[in-house]
Amino acid sequence: MPKEDEVSVYSERMYRFYVRQGIAEGIAWRYVSDIPLYLDQYNRAEPTL
């Protein structure tokens, strides 16, 4: 399963995990919802090596 699919499938579970660990709900949601954007940018970036 590609990483993008894993993130979309497990985003709610990840959100609940972060909230249980004491992360504020808004911050946890923002982090979880920004992961797909980060992965998209990472995949489109040119290698620097």
mmCIF file as gemmi writes it, N, C-alpha and C atoms, coordinates in Angstrom:
data_model
loop_
_atom_site.group_PDB
_atom_site.id
_atom_site.type_symbol
_atom_site.label_atom_id
_atom_site.label_alt_id
_atom_site.label_comp_id
_atom_site.label_asym_id
_atom_site.label_entity_id
_atom_site.label_seq_id
_atom_site.pdbx_PDB_ins_code
_atom_site.Cartn_x
_atom_site.Cartn_y
_atom_site.Cartn_z
_atom_site.occupancy
_atom_site.B_iso_or_equiv
_atom_site.pdbx_formal_charge
_atom_site.auth_seq_id
_atom_site.auth_asym_id
_atom_site.pdbx_PDB_model_num
ATOM 1 N N . MET Axp A 1 ? 0.854 -1.178 0 1 0 ? 1 A 1
ATOM 2 C CA . MET Axp A 1 ? 0 0 0 1 0 ? 1 A 1
ATOM 3 C C . MET Axp A 1 ? 0.899 1.24 0 1 0 ? 1 A 1
ATOM 4 N N . PRO Axp A 2 ? 0.667 2.172 -0.936 1 0 ? 2 A 1
ATOM 5 C CA . PRO Axp A 2 ? 1.464 3.406 -0.957 1 0 ? 2 A 1
ATOM 6 C C . PRO Axp A 2 ? 1.265 4.231 0.312 1 0 ? 2 A 1
ATOM 7 N N . LYS Axp A 3 ? 2.267 5.036 0.641 1 0 ? 3 A 1
ATOM 8 C CA . LYS Axp A 3 ? 2.199 5.843 1.861 1 0 ? 3 A 1
ATOM 9 C C . LYS Axp A 3 ? 0.979 6.755 1.873 1 0 ? 3 A 1
ATOM 10 N N . GLU Axp A 4 ? 0.617 7.319 0.718 1 0 ? 4 A 1
ATOM 11 C CA . GLU Axp A 4 ? -0.523 8.225 0.661 1 0 ? 4 A 1
ATOM 12 C C . GLU Axp A 4 ? -1.804 7.515 1.087 1 0 ? 4 A 1
ATOM 13 N N . ASP Axp A 5 ? -1.962 6.255 0.657 1 0 ? 5 A 1
ATOM 14 C CA . ASP Axp A 5 ? -3.15 5.495 1.031 1 0 ? 5 A 1
ATOM 15 C C . ASP Axp A 5 ? -3.154 5.18 2.518 1 0 ? 5 A 1
ATOM 16 N N . GLU Axp A 6 ? -1.993 4.842 3.059 1 0 ? 6 A 1
ATOM 17 C CA . GLU Axp A 6 ? -1.906 4.553 4.488 1 0 ? 6 A 1
ATOM 18 C C . GLU Axp A 6 ? -2.31 5.765 5.309 1 0 ? 6 A 1
ATOM 19 N N . VAL Axp A 7 ? -1.859 6.924 4.898 1 0 ? 7 A 1
ATOM 20 C CA . VAL Axp A 7 ? -2.176 8.147 5.639 1 0 ? 7 A 1
ATOM 21 C C . VAL Axp A 7 ? -3.67 8.407 5.613 1 0 ? 7 A 1
ATOM 22 N N . SER Axp A 8 ? -4.296 8.272 4.448 1 0 ? 8 A 1
ATOM 23 C CA . SER Axp A 8 ? -5.728 8.543 4.379 1 0 ? 8 A 1
ATOM 24 C C . SER Axp A 8 ? -6.535 7.507 5.152 1 0 ? 8 A 1
ATOM 25 N N . VAL Axp A 9 ? -6.09 6.272 5.175 1 0 ? 9 A 1
ATOM 26 C CA . VAL Axp A 9 ? -6.803 5.225 5.893 1 0 ? 9 A 1
ATOM 27 C C . VAL Axp A 9 ? -6.64 5.384 7.396 1 0 ? 9 A 1
ATOM 28 N N . TYR Axp A 10 ? -5.452 5.735 7.835 1 0 ? 10 A 1
ATOM 29 C CA . TYR Axp A 10 ? -5.158 5.766 9.262 1 0 ? 10 A 1
ATOM 30 C C . TYR Axp A 10 ? -5.176 7.159 9.881 1 0 ? 10 A 1
ATOM 31 N N . SER Axp A 11 ? -5.599 8.188 9.151 1 0 ? 11 A 1
ATOM 32 C CA . SER Axp A 11 ? -5.525 9.544 9.685 1 0 ? 11 A 1
ATOM 33 C C . SER Axp A 11 ? -6.376 9.72 10.939 1 0 ? 11 A 1
ATOM 34 N N . GLU Axp A 12 ? -7.573 9.155 10.973 1 0 ? 12 A 1
ATOM 35 C CA . GLU Axp A 12 ? -8.405 9.286 12.165 1 0 ? 12 A 1
ATOM 36 C C . GLU Axp A 12 ? -7.778 8.547 13.344 1 0 ? 12 A 1
ATOM 37 N N . ARG Axp A 13 ? -7.209 7.396 13.085 1 0 ? 13 A 1
ATOM 38 C CA . ARG Axp A 13 ? -6.544 6.63 14.148 1 0 ? 13 A 1
ATOM 39 C C . ARG Axp A 13 ? -5.32 7.397 14.67 1 0 ? 13 A 1
ATOM 40 N N . MET Axp A 14 ? -4.559 7.985 13.763 1 0 ? 14 A 1
ATOM 41 C CA . MET Axp A 14 ? -3.4 8.772 14.17 1 0 ? 14 A 1
ATOM 42 C C . MET Axp A 14 ? -3.834 9.979 14.994 1 0 ? 14 A 1
ATOM 43 N N . TYR Axp A 15 ? -4.908 10.623 14.57 1 0 ? 15 A 1
ATOM 44 C CA . TYR Axp A 15 ? -5.435 11.774 15.306 1 0 ? 15 A 1
ATOM 45 C C . TYR Axp A 15 ? -5.79 11.37 16.737 1 0 ? 15 A 1
ATOM 46 N N . ARG Axp A 16 ? -6.519 10.28 16.897 1 0 ? 16 A 1
ATOM 47 C CA . ARG Axp A 16 ? -6.902 9.826 18.245 1 0 ? 16 A 1
ATOM 48 C C . ARG Axp A 16 ? -5.675 9.483 19.082 1 0 ? 16 A 1
ATOM 49 N N . PHE Axp A 17 ? -4.667 8.874 18.467 1 0 ? 17 A 1
ATOM 50 C CA . PHE Axp A 17 ? -3.441 8.545 19.187 1 0 ? 17 A 1
ATOM 51 C C . PHE Axp A 17 ? -2.779 9.805 19.724 1 0 ? 17 A 1
ATOM 52 N N . TYR Axp A 18 ? -2.637 10.812 18.879 1 0 ? 18 A 1
ATOM 53 C CA . TYR Axp A 18 ? -1.983 12.048 19.318 1 0 ? 18 A 1
ATOM 54 C C . TYR Axp A 18 ? -2.771 12.729 20.428 1 0 ? 18 A 1
ATOM 55 N N . VAL Axp A 19 ? -4.088 12.735 20.346 1 0 ? 19 A 1
ATOM 56 C CA . VAL Axp A 19 ? -4.912 13.352 21.386 1 0 ? 19 A 1
ATOM 57 C C . VAL Axp A 19 ? -4.744 12.584 22.697 1 0 ? 19 A 1
ATOM 58 N N . ARG Axp A 20 ? -4.716 11.262 22.625 1 0 ? 20 A 1
ATOM 59 C CA . ARG Axp A 20 ? -4.503 10.462 23.844 1 0 ? 20 A 1
ATOM 60 C C . ARG Axp A 20 ? -3.135 10.723 24.463 1 0 ? 20 A 1
ATOM 61 N N . GLN Axp A 21 ? -2.168 11.094 23.639 1 0 ? 21 A 1
ATOM 62 C CA . GLN Axp A 21 ? -0.823 11.375 24.141 1 0 ? 21 A 1
ATOM 63 C C . GLN Axp A 21 ? -0.696 12.789 24.709 1 0 ? 21 A 1
ATOM 64 N N . GLY Axp A 22 ? -1.789 13.547 24.691 1 0 ? 22 A 1
ATOM 65 C CA . GLY Axp A 22 ? -1.778 14.874 25.293 1 0 ? 22 A 1
ATOM 66 C C . GLY Axp A 22 ? -1.6 16.025 24.322 1 0 ? 22 A 1
ATOM 67 N N . ILE Axp A 23 ? -1.593 15.743 23.035 1 0 ? 23 A 1
ATOM 68 C CA . ILE Axp A 23 ? -1.491 16.805 22.037 1 0 ? 23 A 1
ATOM 69 C C . ILE Axp A 23 ? -2.868 17.458 21.905 1 0 ? 23 A 1
ATOM 70 N N . ALA Axp A 24 ? -2.901 18.775 21.855 1 0 ? 24 A 1
ATOM 71 C CA . ALA Axp A 24 ? -4.171 19.488 21.708 1 0 ? 24 A 1
ATOM 72 C C . ALA Axp A 24 ? -4.873 19.048 20.424 1 0 ? 24 A 1
ATOM 73 N N . GLU Axp A 25 ? -6.207 18.995 20.465 1 0 ? 25 A 1
ATOM 74 C CA . GLU Axp A 25 ? -6.975 18.479 19.325 1 0 ? 25 A 1
ATOM 75 C C . GLU Axp A 25 ? -6.689 19.243 18.036 1 0 ? 25 A 1
ATOM 76 N N . GLY Axp A 26 ? -6.653 20.56 18.112 1 0 ? 26 A 1
ATOM 77 C CA . GLY Axp A 26 ? -6.411 21.364 16.91 1 0 ? 26 A 1
ATOM 78 C C . GLY Axp A 26 ? -5.042 21.109 16.305 1 0 ? 26 A 1
ATOM 79 N N . ILE Axp A 27 ? -4.046 20.996 17.153 1 0 ? 27 A 1
ATOM 80 C CA . ILE Axp A 27 ? -2.685 20.738 16.67 1 0 ? 27 A 1
ATOM 81 C C . ILE Axp A 27 ? -2.595 19.338 16.082 1 0 ? 27 A 1
ATOM 82 N N . ALA Axp A 28 ? -3.195 18.364 16.748 1 0 ? 28 A 1
ATOM 83 C CA . ALA Axp A 28 ? -3.176 16.988 16.239 1 0 ? 28 A 1
ATOM 84 C C . ALA Axp A 28 ? -3.868 16.906 14.883 1 0 ? 28 A 1
ATOM 85 N N . TRP Axp A 29 ? -5.016 17.551 14.756 1 0 ? 29 A 1
ATOM 86 C CA . TRP Axp A 29 ? -5.749 17.505 13.488 1 0 ? 29 A 1
ATOM 87 C C . TRP Axp A 29 ? -4.963 18.191 12.381 1 0 ? 29 A 1
ATOM 88 N N . ARG Axp A 30 ? -4.355 19.325 12.697 1 0 ? 30 A 1
ATOM 89 C CA . ARG Axp A 30 ? -3.574 20.053 11.692 1 0 ? 30 A 1
ATOM 90 C C . ARG Axp A 30 ? -2.404 19.192 11.215 1 0 ? 30 A 1
ATOM 91 N N . TYR Axp A 31 ? -1.725 18.543 12.137 1 0 ? 31 A 1
ATOM 92 C CA . TYR Axp A 31 ? -0.593 17.689 11.783 1 0 ? 31 A 1
ATOM 93 C C . TYR Axp A 31 ? -1.043 16.537 10.886 1 0 ? 31 A 1
ATOM 94 N N . VAL Axp A 32 ? -2.103 15.861 11.288 1 0 ? 32 A 1
ATOM 95 C CA . VAL Axp A 32 ? -2.586 14.709 10.525 1 0 ? 32 A 1
ATOM 96 C C . VAL Axp A 32 ? -3.078 15.141 9.147 1 0 ? 32 A 1
ATOM 97 N N . SER Axp A 33 ? -3.751 16.277 9.059 1 0 ? 33 A 1
ATOM 98 C CA . SER Axp A 33 ? -4.288 16.703 7.77 1 0 ? 33 A 1
ATOM 99 C C . SER Axp A 33 ? -3.212 17.284 6.859 1 0 ? 33 A 1
ATOM 100 N N . ASP Axp A 34 ? -2.07 17.696 7.403 1 0 ? 34 A 1
ATOM 101 C CA . ASP Axp A 34 ? -0.982 18.224 6.577 1 0 ? 34 A 1
ATOM 102 C C . ASP Axp A 34 ? -0.063 17.137 6.032 1 0 ? 34 A 1
ATOM 103 N N . ILE Axp A 35 ? -0.139 15.934 6.543 1 0 ? 35 A 1
ATOM 104 C CA . ILE Axp A 35 ? 0.752 14.86 6.094 1 0 ? 35 A 1
ATOM 105 C C . ILE Axp A 35 ? 0.597 14.576 4.595 1 0 ? 35 A 1
ATOM 106 N N . PRO Axp A 36 ? -0.63 14.47 4.048 1 0 ? 36 A 1
ATOM 107 C CA . PRO Axp A 36 ? -0.732 14.211 2.604 1 0 ? 36 A 1
ATOM 108 C C . PRO Axp A 36 ? -0.084 15.314 1.765 1 0 ? 36 A 1
ATOM 109 N N . LEU Axp A 37 ? -0.214 16.571 2.185 1 0 ? 37 A 1
ATOM 110 C CA . LEU Axp A 37 ? 0.421 17.672 1.46 1 0 ? 37 A 1
ATOM 111 C C . LEU Axp A 37 ? 1.939 17.527 1.5 1 0 ? 37 A 1
ATOM 112 N N . TYR Axp A 38 ? 2.468 17.218 2.671 1 0 ? 38 A 1
ATOM 113 C CA . TYR Axp A 38 ? 3.917 17.024 2.807 1 0 ? 38 A 1
ATOM 114 C C . TYR Axp A 38 ? 4.394 15.89 1.897 1 0 ? 38 A 1
ATOM 115 N N . LEU Axp A 39 ? 3.695 14.767 1.9 1 0 ? 39 A 1
ATOM 116 C CA . LEU Axp A 39 ? 4.107 13.633 1.069 1 0 ? 39 A 1
ATOM 117 C C . LEU Axp A 39 ? 4.057 13.985 -0.408 1 0 ? 39 A 1
ATOM 118 N N . ASP Axp A 40 ? 3.054 14.757 -0.815 1 0 ? 40 A 1
ATOM 119 C CA . ASP Axp A 40 ? 2.95 15.178 -2.208 1 0 ? 40 A 1
ATOM 120 C C . ASP Axp A 40 ? 4.149 16.046 -2.591 1 0 ? 40 A 1
ATOM 121 N N . GLN Axp A 41 ? 4.476 17.008 -1.751 1 0 ? 41 A 1
ATOM 122 C CA . GLN Axp A 41 ? 5.623 17.873 -2.029 1 0 ? 41 A 1
ATOM 123 C C . GLN Axp A 41 ? 6.923 17.075 -2.017 1 0 ? 41 A 1
ATOM 124 N N . TYR Axp A 42 ? 7.046 16.155 -1.093 1 0 ? 42 A 1
ATOM 125 C CA . TYR Axp A 42 ? 8.247 15.32 -1.002 1 0 ? 42 A 1
ATOM 126 C C . TYR Axp A 42 ? 8.42 14.482 -2.27 1 0 ? 42 A 1
ATOM 127 N N . ASN Axp A 43 ? 7.333 13.91 -2.758 1 0 ? 43 A 1
ATOM 128 C CA . ASN Axp A 43 ? 7.404 13.057 -3.946 1 0 ? 43 A 1
ATOM 129 C C . ASN Axp A 43 ? 7.72 13.857 -5.206 1 0 ? 43 A 1
ATOM 130 N N . ARG Axp A 44 ? 7.323 15.133 -5.253 1 0 ? 44 A 1
ATOM 131 C CA . ARG Axp A 44 ? 7.571 15.954 -6.436 1 0 ? 44 A 1
ATOM 132 C C . ARG Axp A 44 ? 8.925 16.655 -6.406 1 0 ? 44 A 1
ATOM 133 N N . ALA Axp A 45 ? 9.579 16.683 -5.265 1 0 ? 45 A 1
ATOM 134 C CA . ALA Axp A 45 ? 10.858 17.39 -5.141 1 0 ? 45 A 1
ATOM 135 C C . ALA Axp A 45 ? 11.952 16.666 -5.919 1 0 ? 45 A 1
ATOM 136 N N . GLU Axp A 46 ? 12.884 17.45 -6.425 1 0 ? 46 A 1
ATOM 137 C CA . GLU Axp A 46 ? 14.019 16.872 -7.126 1 0 ? 46 A 1
ATOM 138 C C . GLU Axp A 46 ? 15.046 16.393 -6.106 1 0 ? 46 A 1
ATOM 139 N N . PRO Axp A 47 ? 15.679 15.288 -6.386 1 0 ? 47 A 1
ATOM 140 C CA . PRO Axp A 47 ? 16.718 14.812 -5.463 1 0 ? 47 A 1
ATOM 141 C C . PRO Axp A 47 ? 17.855 15.83 -5.36 1 0 ? 47 A 1
ATOM 142 N N . THR Axp A 48 ? 18.4 15.972 -4.168 1 0 ? 48 A 1
ATOM 143 C CA . THR Axp A 48 ? 19.476 16.94 -3.969 1 0 ? 48 A 1
ATOM 144 C C . THR Axp A 48 ? 20.845 16.285 -3.938 1 0 ? 48 A 1
ATOM 145 N N . LEU Axp A 49 ? 20.908 14.991 -4.055 1 0 ? 49 A 1
ATOM 146 C CA . LEU Axp A 49 ? 22.207 14.307 -4.007 1 0 ? 49 A 1
ATOM 147 C C . LEU Axp A 49 ? 22.84 14.213 -5.357 1 0 ? 49 A 1
